Amino acid sequence: MKKIEYPCPCGGKVEWKKERIIQQGIDCGILDVEICNKCKSKYLPEESMIVVENKLKENGLWGMERKEIKFWKSGNSITTRFPINLVKSLDLNKIKKGYIYSEGKHKLTIEF
């Protein structure tokens, strides 16, 4: 891989390093990374990005399609069900507790 040095948009200089990459909780290994010496932004070159994409695809996290869910009232709460393939791929059946918060008027985020 040809390592070209170029300036970062912040005005710093991008340097090449090898670093362990963890994306969406998946260890993708030690890969080439371009890191700005000023703002510390990280950029993945094409070869490293291909490795990351393949690891995420193997674990069912890349290209995950949008699924429709329905909400219904149960007592004073709102209930929903998740598609079984999502539950299996994220291993949600072992999770007992999580957190939910709003990220705008029409978006909820769940962390566990």
C-alpha positions as CSV (number, residue, x, y, z in Angstrom):
1,M,0.0,0.0,0.0
2,K,1.4,3.4,-1.0
3,K,1.4,5.7,2.0
4,I,0.9,9.2,0.8
5,E,1.2,12.1,3.3
6,Y,-1.3,14.9,2.9
7,P,-2.7,17.7,5.0
8,C,-5.8,17.3,7.2
9,P,-8.7,19.8,6.7
10,C,-7.8,21.2,10.1
11,G,-4.3,22.2,8.9
12,G,-2.5,19.4,10.7
13,K,-0.5,16.6,9.0
14,V,-1.9,13.1,8.5
15,E,0.5,10.4,9.8
16,W,0.2,6.6,9.2
17,K,0.1,4.2,12.1
18,K,-0.9,0.7,12.9
19,E,-3.7,0.6,15.5
20,R,-6.3,-1.9,16.8
21,I,-9.7,-1.0,15.3
22,I,-12.9,-1.8,17.1
23,Q,-16.1,-0.9,15.2
24,Q,-19.6,-1.5,16.7
25,G,-18.1,-3.7,19.4
26,I,-16.3,-5.9,16.9
27,D,-12.5,-6.3,17.0
28,C,-11.3,-5.9,13.4
29,G,-7.6,-6.4,14.2
30,I,-4.6,-4.2,13.9
31,L,-4.8,-2.1,10.7
32,D,-3.2,0.8,9.0
33,V,-4.8,4.1,10.1
34,E,-4.2,7.7,9.1
35,I,-4.3,10.0,12.2
36,C,-4.0,13.8,12.2
37,N,-1.3,15.0,14.5
38,K,-3.3,18.1,15.3
39,C,-7.0,17.2,15.7
40,K,-6.5,13.5,16.2
41,S,-9.1,12.6,13.5
42,K,-8.7,9.0,12.3
43,Y,-9.2,8.0,8.7
44,L,-9.2,4.4,7.4
45,P,-7.5,3.8,4.0
46,E,-9.4,1.7,1.5
47,E,-7.6,-1.6,2.3
48,S,-8.3,-1.2,6.1
49,M,-11.9,-0.2,5.4
50,I,-12.4,-3.4,3.3
51,V,-11.2,-5.5,6.3
52,V,-13.6,-3.6,8.6
53,E,-16.6,-4.0,6.3
54,N,-15.9,-7.8,6.0
55,K,-15.7,-8.3,9.7
56,L,-18.9,-6.3,10.3
57,K,-20.6,-8.3,7.5
58,E,-19.5,-11.6,9.1
59,N,-21.2,-10.5,12.3
60,G,-24.4,-9.3,10.6
61,L,-23.8,-5.6,11.4
62,W,-23.0,-4.2,8.0
63,G,-25.9,-3.5,5.6
64,M,-28.4,-4.3,8.3
65,E,-31.7,-3.6,6.7
66,R,-34.4,-1.5,8.2
67,K,-37.2,-3.5,9.9
68,E,-40.7,-2.3,10.7
69,I,-41.8,-2.6,14.3
70,K,-45.2,-1.9,15.8
71,F,-46.0,-0.2,19.1
72,W,-49.0,-1.0,21.3
73,K,-50.3,0.1,24.7
74,S,-49.9,-2.3,27.6
75,G,-51.3,-0.7,30.8
76,N,-49.4,2.5,31.3
77,S,-46.5,1.5,29.0
78,I,-45.9,1.2,25.3
79,T,-44.6,-2.2,24.2
80,T,-42.8,-3.3,21.0
81,R,-41.2,-6.6,19.7
82,F,-38.0,-6.9,17.8
83,P,-37.5,-9.2,14.8
84,I,-35.9,-12.6,15.8
85,N,-32.9,-12.2,13.5
86,L,-32.1,-8.9,15.1
87,V,-32.4,-10.4,18.6
88,K,-30.1,-13.3,17.6
89,S,-27.5,-11.2,15.8
90,L,-27.2,-8.8,18.8
91,D,-27.6,-11.5,21.4
92,L,-30.4,-9.6,23.0
93,N,-32.0,-12.6,24.7
94,K,-29.2,-12.4,27.4
95,I,-29.7,-8.7,28.1
96,K,-31.7,-7.9,31.2
97,K,-31.4,-4.1,31.3
98,G,-30.7,-1.2,28.9
99,Y,-31.2,2.5,28.4
100,I,-33.4,4.3,25.9
101,Y,-33.3,8.0,25.0
102,S,-34.6,10.4,22.4
103,E,-32.4,11.7,19.6
104,G,-34.9,14.1,18.2
105,K,-38.7,14.1,17.6
106,H,-38.8,10.8,15.6
107,K,-35.7,8.8,16.7
108,L,-35.1,6.6,19.7
109,T,-31.8,5.1,20.7
110,I,-31.4,1.9,22.8
111,E,-28.1,1.1,24.5
112,F,-27.4,-2.1,26.4
